[in-house]
Amino acid sequence: MNRYIIFDMDGVVIDSEGWYLNLLRNFLSNNNFNIPDKVLMETIGLDMIHVFKRIESYISGNDIEKLIEKHLDNIKSSGEPDYLKIAFPNVKDCFYKLHDLNIDIVIASSSPRNVIKKVLEKLDLNRFVEFYIGREDVKNTKPDPEIYNAILKIKKGKPLFVVEDSEFGIKSAKMAGLKVVAFNSKIYNLNQKESDYIVTDHNQIICLI
């Protein structure tokens, strides 16, 4: 088995967190829900169901399933972000270097598989990625460790480490018994204290191997 590293996608490869957060913020505001920004920031890294469960006390008396459906329609009608513009600097350089070191790359994301595929193609990273696991591939999304346990089963061994950004992603990997490197973009004030290391540039990941 080749050595390998698992990367989260949203918040690690691309800054999609901000794009989705703004859509959520505007959706809630347009529907007359006043939710503190601090609370919304705490939803970073969660899938849609868990996001709305997190803010449930602020939207009590409303049908959460209908709100989720309405917001999903809102996201679809908003198109998609420019993935090239929201890609973090040095991601491609990092993947190149890992490839040269004969280290496999696996993506573990709560995004749908078609989105992961599109991001990797747009950024020309698909040639470096051995495989990816998305939302449809697991029953329970992060912070449940299922996505990481699924990768361990496929690879038949542990990675060198996982690269995550959010508190929930870090928790998911740690519950699977994995070493975690937290990527801190300095954009969001995320709780990364459970991680083993923190980096602010993707090239710093190479130094940890």
N, C-alpha and C positions, 0 to 999 in steps of 0.2 A: 504494500500500500504506500503510495506517495504521501509525503507530508501535505497537509492542506490547512486552509484557513476558511472559516465561514464568515461571510459579510452580510449584515442586514443591508437593506437597500435605502428605504426612506430615512433620511437624516444621516446617512453614512455615505452613500454613493451620490445621491442627489438631495438637494434641500427642498423636498416636496412638502415637508412638514408645514412650512410657512404658507405655502399655497393652499393646502387643505384647511389650515387653521383660519385663514382669512375668509375662505368660503363658508366655513362653519359660523364664524363670528358674524358675517353679513346675513346669513340665513336666519340665525337666532334673532338678530336685531330687527330684521324685516318682519319677523313674526311676533314682535313685541316681547321677547324674552330678554330680561336684563341679567346677564350672568357675568360675574367678575372675571376679568381677563386672567387673573391668577388661577382661577378654577379651570378655564379653558386650556391654559398652558399645561395643566396637570393631565390633560387627556392625550398629550403627544405620545405616540407609540402604541395607542390602542386602536382596535378595529372599531367600526361604526357602532355596533351593538354596545360594546363596552364604553364608548364615548358617551352615548346617551344614558347609559346606566349611571355613569359618573356624575352627570348633571341632572339626574332625575328629580332631585329635591327642588330644583329651580323651574321645572316644567311640570310639576304635579297637576293632576287633573286633565292632562292631555294624553291622547293615545300615542304612546312612544313608537309603536310599529308604523303608524301612519306618518309620524314626523320623520322617522328614518327613511321611509319610502319617498317622502317629499324631498328630503335633503339629497338623497341619491339621484333623484331626477334633476335637482339643482346642479349637482356635480357634473352629470352627463351633459346638461345644456351649456355648461361653462367651458366645454372642450377639454383641452389638456394643457399643462404648462409646456414651455419650451425647454425640453430636457437638457439641451446643450447649454442653455443659459443658467440653469439651476444645478448643473453638475459641480461638485466641489473640486477645487483646484488640486492637481496632482493625483487624482484618482486613477486616471489612465496610466500615468507614469508608475504608480505603485503596482498596478496589475501587470504592466510590462516586466517590472523587476521580479515580481513573484514568479512569473512565467519563466524568466531566465534562470531562476533558482530551482526550477522544476517543482514548484509548490502549487498544488491544485487550489482552485477557488470555487467555493460553493456559496450560493445566495439563499438566505433564509428570510423571507419577507411575508408580511401580512397582506401585501397587495395581491390582486388577482394575477394569475399567470400571464394573461395577455398584456398586462401593464409592465410586468417584469421583462417580458420578451421585447416589448417596444423600447423600453429604456436601454436595455443592453444593446439593441441594434442601433438606436440613435447615437449612442455614445461610442459605438464600435468596440464594445467590451465582450460581446457574446463569444468571440473566439478564445477568450481567456477563461471562461466559466465552464466548469465541468458539467454542472447541472444546477437547477434551482428548484426550490419548493415554495409554493405560494398558498394563498388563502384556501383554495379548493382542495389542497392536498392533505389538510388536517381538519380534524373535528373541532379542536380547541386551539385558538390563536394565543399569541403572547398576552399575558405573562405565563401562560401554561407552557411547560417545557416540551410539549408534544412535537413541535416542529424540529427541535434540536435532537430529540430522541430518534426521530424518523431518519435524520441524516446519519446519526451514529450507526443505525441499523444498516443503512445502505453502504456506508464506508467501512463498516466493521472495525472501527477504531476512532479514537478521539482526535480532534484537530489540534494544531499548535495553540490556537486560541480563536475566540469569536470577536468580531468587531461590531459593537452595538453603540447606540447613542442614548436611548431613552431608559428611564428607570425600569419600565416593564420588559423591555428587550433584554436588559442586563439580568433582571430577575429570572427570566425564562432560561437563559443560558446557564446561570449559576445553579438553578434547580436541576439542570441536566448534568451537573458536575463538571462544567467546563470553565476554563480560564477565560476571562473577558478583558478586552481592551476597549475602553470607551473613547469614542471620537467626540471631542468637544469642539463644535464649530464656533463657539463664542457668540452665537446668535441667540440661543435660548438658555435660560437658567435651569438646566436639567439636573436632577438628582442622580449622580453617577458614583456615589460613594461605595457601592457594592462591587464596583469593578476592580480588577487587579492593577490595571495601568490606565492612564489617561493620556491621549495624544491630541494635538491640535492641528496636525498636518499628516496627510496619508503617507508621506515618505518616512515619517517617524516609525511607522509600523515595521518597515524593513529592519530597523535597528533593534527590534525586539525579537527577531528570529534567532 
